[in-house]
Amino acid sequence: MNDQTGNKGKTLSVISYMTLMGALIAYVLNQAKKNSLVSFHIRQSIGLQLFGFIISYILKYMLNFSWYVVVAIFVLLFLIGLNGAIHGEYKKIPVVGGLFQKWFKNIG
């Protein structure tokens, strides 16, 4: 991967973490010339965002956890994924990142 392709891959990878709209934008822009780094982070981002919605519902409304705990967990996982994108690394989100790659293997 040359430097220009690497920088574009990092940029789109970071964009993918900026809400579901960012993931959609990164997906569309990645279709012309597939970049495996971008595809990896799109899958991580979509999985993380869906995981965040589901876990926040379960912890907040079913188990009565404090909202701060839910936000702290999501922010920590988000920062781990974003850090990997910024550095151009294939860094999976702990515990669930491998599942995201498996479940969303056709995305990206």
C-alpha positions as CSV (number, residue, x, y, z in Angstrom):
1,M,0.0,0.0,0.0
2,N,1.6,3.3,-1.0
3,D,1.5,6.4,1.2
4,Q,-1.4,8.0,-0.6
5,T,-3.5,4.9,-0.4
6,G,-2.6,4.5,3.2
7,N,-3.6,8.0,4.1
8,K,-6.9,7.7,2.3
9,G,-7.5,4.4,4.1
10,K,-6.8,6.0,7.5
11,T,-9.0,8.9,6.7
12,L,-12.0,6.7,5.6
13,S,-11.4,4.4,8.6
14,V,-11.6,7.3,11.0
15,I,-14.7,8.7,9.2
16,S,-16.4,5.3,9.6
17,Y,-16.5,5.8,13.4
18,M,-18.4,9.0,13.1
19,T,-22.0,7.7,13.6
20,L,-23.8,5.4,11.3
21,M,-23.8,8.1,8.6
22,G,-20.0,8.2,8.8
23,A,-19.9,4.4,8.3
24,L,-22.2,4.7,5.3
25,I,-20.1,7.5,3.8
26,A,-16.9,5.4,4.3
27,Y,-18.7,2.4,2.8
28,V,-19.8,4.2,-0.3
29,L,-16.4,5.9,-0.9
30,N,-14.6,2.5,-0.4
31,Q,-16.6,0.8,-3.1
32,A,-14.7,2.3,-6.0
33,K,-11.3,1.0,-4.9
34,K,-11.5,-1.5,-2.0
35,N,-9.2,-0.9,0.9
36,S,-9.0,-3.7,3.4
37,L,-8.2,-1.4,6.3
38,V,-11.3,0.7,5.6
39,S,-13.5,-2.4,5.2
40,F,-12.1,-3.7,8.6
41,H,-13.0,-0.5,10.4
42,I,-16.4,-0.2,8.8
43,R,-17.3,-3.6,10.2
44,Q,-15.9,-2.7,13.6
45,S,-17.8,0.6,13.6
46,I,-21.1,-0.8,12.5
47,G,-20.8,-3.6,15.1
48,L,-19.8,-1.2,17.8
49,Q,-22.7,1.1,17.2
50,L,-25.2,-1.7,17.1
51,F,-23.6,-3.2,20.2
52,G,-23.8,0.1,21.9
53,F,-27.6,0.5,21.2
54,I,-28.3,-3.1,22.4
55,I,-26.1,-3.0,25.4
56,S,-27.3,0.4,26.5
57,Y,-30.9,-0.8,26.4
58,I,-30.1,-4.0,28.3
59,L,-28.0,-2.4,31.0
60,K,-30.1,0.7,31.4
61,Y,-33.7,-0.5,31.2
62,M,-33.5,-4.2,32.1
63,L,-30.7,-4.3,34.7
64,N,-31.0,-0.7,36.0
65,F,-27.3,0.1,35.6
66,S,-26.3,3.7,35.8
67,W,-26.2,5.6,32.5
68,Y,-22.7,6.6,33.3
69,V,-21.5,3.0,33.2
70,V,-23.1,2.4,29.8
71,V,-21.5,5.6,28.4
72,A,-18.1,4.8,29.9
73,I,-18.1,1.3,28.3
74,F,-19.1,2.5,24.9
75,V,-16.6,5.4,25.0
76,L,-13.8,3.1,26.0
77,L,-14.5,0.7,23.1
78,F,-15.1,3.6,20.7
79,L,-11.7,5.1,21.6
80,I,-9.9,1.7,21.1
81,G,-11.4,1.3,17.6
82,L,-10.8,4.9,16.7
83,N,-7.2,4.7,17.9
84,G,-6.6,1.7,15.6
85,A,-8.1,3.6,12.7
86,I,-5.9,6.7,13.3
87,H,-2.8,4.5,13.4
88,G,-3.8,2.4,10.4
89,E,-3.9,-0.8,12.4
90,Y,-6.2,-3.8,12.2
91,K,-7.0,-3.6,15.9
92,K,-10.1,-5.4,17.0
93,I,-12.4,-4.1,19.6
94,P,-11.8,-6.3,22.7
95,V,-14.1,-9.3,23.3
96,V,-16.6,-8.5,20.5
97,G,-14.4,-7.3,17.6
98,G,-13.8,-10.7,16.2
99,L,-17.6,-11.3,16.2
100,F,-18.1,-8.1,14.3
101,Q,-15.7,-9.2,11.6
102,K,-17.5,-12.5,11.3
103,W,-21.0,-11.2,11.4
104,F,-20.4,-8.3,9.0
105,K,-17.9,-10.1,6.7
106,N,-19.9,-9.1,3.6
107,I,-19.8,-5.4,4.4
108,G,-16.9,-3.2,3.3
